[in-house]
Amino acid sequence: MRGRCLNMVHKLAKADERIVFLGSDLGFGTLKQFREELPERFIMEGINEAHAIGMAAGLAFDGRIVYVNTIATFLTRRSFEQVALDLCLHKANVRLIGNGGGMVYAPLGSTHLAIEDIAIMRALPNMAIVAVADAEEMERLMPQTVDWQGPLYIRLAKGYDPIVSDPAIPFVLGKGMEISRGKDVLIVATGVTLGPAKEAAKLLAETGVSCGILHMHTIKPFDTELFLDMAQSPDGGVKAVISVEEHTILGGLGSAVAEILAETPFARQPRFKRLGIPDVFPDKYGTQNQLMARYGIDTKTIVSTAQALLA
Amino acid sequence: MRQTVCVDTQPGGLTPLDARGKKLRQDVVDIFEHSRRGHVGSTFSLMEIVLVLYDDILRIDPKNPADPKRDRFILSKGHGCLALYVVLADKGFFPADELCRFCAYDGILGGHPEAGKVPGVEASTGALGHGLSIGVGMAVSARMDRRDSRVFVAMGDGEINEGSVWEAALSAGNRGLDNLVAIVDYNKQQSYDTTFEVQNLEPLADKWRAFGFAVREVDGHDLCALRAAFGGSPIEPGKPTCIICHTVKGKGYAPAENNLSWHHKSKFTDEDMAGLYAAFSTEKEGA
């Protein structure tokens, strides 16, 4: 997904001279061809994320569209004030591409896990957040990022993730994506959790449970209209809503869903459960999938949660 | 109190204020009369730096403030904004009657300057340590366009305690941005105490040199010296410039000069106001 994303930046930059790439001490050879073909618009800064964000803002104030890439935690934790003020306050056209969203860097430990990046970015006015499901969806996203107004945080998954997106469903940045409608349960997913959401819906269908799936690739702005439409129809609405995200349950997708559920009168209030990382720093290493399983961000837990909520 | 640097101004200031410096300080005092608050010390230490830039150096047109070919000025020490506001009003970027609505609910002039609200303000500043990075981005952008725009960034001495300033300095030096001028308003005081006591910056010029800048030190209230320093930038082709301006905090109003309690005032008394008006009156000179 990362390779596809960065290659798209190169492709878009060839067609649009406003586009600049700014990395922060990325891996050797990253975007080598971009550097060779468009050397003036390829900038590699050092390990100085706060400065890199401010510098990107200065470029953007001149009408450029700047794609900044480094590890997600350093874009969100390390340079928070620069993101808030230099980018969000100025509505700067800077796109932050965060490597390793969620628990991709499981073996590296908590210093490198971006498990609260969505919550951090969600709190900032003017910031938009997007997490696509796979590399193919990334290709559909990237052309739409060019003329997006204001800053945008693009959360990258591990790479080589299974392709679970459906090219037949139009991808619209800033909107939710209706995968399917169901009358019993609505599963709201984002990023790579679309995969387990789809698998869970299939398994539940085999047991007679009808699930709808909402792929909320754009977490902010949140497509409240589509969410409520899917939650409230047909026949008085679903009986249960489950959010599933590779992120802390505080402040991310699940919180966005909870806020809307809490403030919306329903004829029959659906039961609700957030699946995600509890309020902890993960205490294990291993692989991303092992940590996902540890915190119940998987097909099995979605199925059992749906069954428990419907019981 | 340690004093580890020789400066070419002394408390009280050796350099007398000229009529324009007095008039602009009067405008600031008029603002205080309405707002009864503001960063006094920083505004007055910065005044000559800003007025020389706008009078003599910056290629800008108040009627076309977004001209891509313009020079850029970023007031990174946003708390010195009153010096900028009175100069921008004087230059016609916005009507002067806006000044009396400083910090008012529906005014455009906040306690820190915001781009998009105030015509002529290039970047919203106030949180310290942001301006030089933004300036690096602007300088790189000008280079990409092969524009001869120059970028001036004014920072406070306390501000450059921030690590992000030195991240930006490292980048500017390594990139050889000779269209970038870092200005340090070195009044030797920060909020709690002198810069020597809180976080000593010396040897300051050597630090900037070590980061790849060509450095010049001037009396920050001497208009001729400032004109020569800013106008002579870049000092060395292929290097960014740093102008260290030795200034007096609160310059021109004796009770505020080098007086830590005048860094910021949130409530001016009538007595304060009378003193401030008297200090910058030009009546005796027949002006």
Boltz contact constraints between the chains, C-beta under 6 A:
constraints:
  - contact:
      token1: [A, 40]
      token2: [B, 144]
      max_distance: 6.0
  - contact:
      token1: [A, 48]
      token2: [B, 167]
      max_distance: 6.0
  - contact:
      token1: [A, 50]
      token2: [B, 164]
      max_distance: 6.0
  - contact:
      token1: [A, 51]
      token2: [B, 133]
      max_distance: 6.0
  - contact:
      token1: [A, 51]
      token2: [B, 164]
      max_distance: 6.0
  - contact:
      token1: [A, 51]
      token2: [B, 167]
      max_distance: 6.0
  - contact:
      token1: [A, 51]
      token2: [B, 168]
      max_distance: 6.0
  - contact:
      token1: [A, 51]
      token2: [B, 171]
      max_distance: 6.0
  - contact:
      token1: [A, 54]
      token2: [B, 130]
      max_distance: 6.0
  - contact:
      token1: [A, 54]
      token2: [B, 133]
      max_distance: 6.0
  - contact:
      token1: [A, 54]
      token2: [B, 134]
      max_distance: 6.0
  - contact:
      token1: [A, 55]
      token2: [B, 133]
      max_distance: 6.0
  - contact:
      token1: [A, 55]
      token2: [B, 136]
      max_distance: 6.0
  - contact:
      token1: [A, 55]
      token2: [B, 137]
      max_distance: 6.0
  - contact:
      token1: [A, 57]
      token2: [B, 134]
      max_distance: 6.0
  - contact:
      token1: [A, 58]
      token2: [B, 134]
      max_distance: 6.0
  - contact:
      token1: [A, 58]
      token2: [B, 137]
      max_distance: 6.0
  - contact:
      token1: [A, 58]
      token2: [B, 138]
      max_distance: 6.0
  - contact:
      token1: [A, 59]
      token2: [B, 137]
      max_distance: 6.0
  - contact:
      token1: [A, 59]
      token2: [B, 141]
      max_distance: 6.0
  - contact:
      token1: [A, 62]
      token2: [B, 141]
      max_distance: 6.0
  - contact:
      token1: [A, 81]
      token2: [B, 127]
      max_distance: 6.0
  - contact:
      token1: [A, 85]
      token2: [B, 127]
      max_distance: 6.0
  - contact:
      token1: [A, 86]
      token2: [B, 130]
      max_distance: 6.0
  - contact:
      token1: [A, 89]
      token2: [B, 124]
      max_distance: 6.0
